[in-house]
């Protein structure tokens, strides 16, 4: 997850870039999946399960961005 300000990933800010890396140990291939920052998704936790842009999940912490993507992709 990348944020829209300088500082460590623990800095509270919007998440501008979110990339999921999937590693297939059998084929030795890596798949990178990106989700548009303006995707309209349900944000759990501090987001109170309300729908908003994915970029706003970062305001509640990187863990919320992770959980939002986990919920989106199952």
GIWO-V106769 format. One record per backbone hydrogen bond with DSSP energy under -1.0 kcal/mol. CO is the residue of the C=O (numbers start at 1). NH is the residue of the N-H. Records with the same first field share a line. If there is no record, write none. Layout:
CO: NH ; NH
This chain:
2: 16 ; 17
8: 11
14: 4
17: 2
18: 35
20: 33
22: 31
24: 28 ; 29
29: 24
31: 22
33: 20
36: 39
37: 55
39: 54
41: 52
43: 49
44: 47
45: 48
47: 50
50: 43
52: 41
53: 56
54: 57
55: 15
56: 59
57: 60
58: 61
61: 65
62: 66
63: 67
64: 68
65: 69
66: 70
67: 71
68: 72
69: 73
70: 74
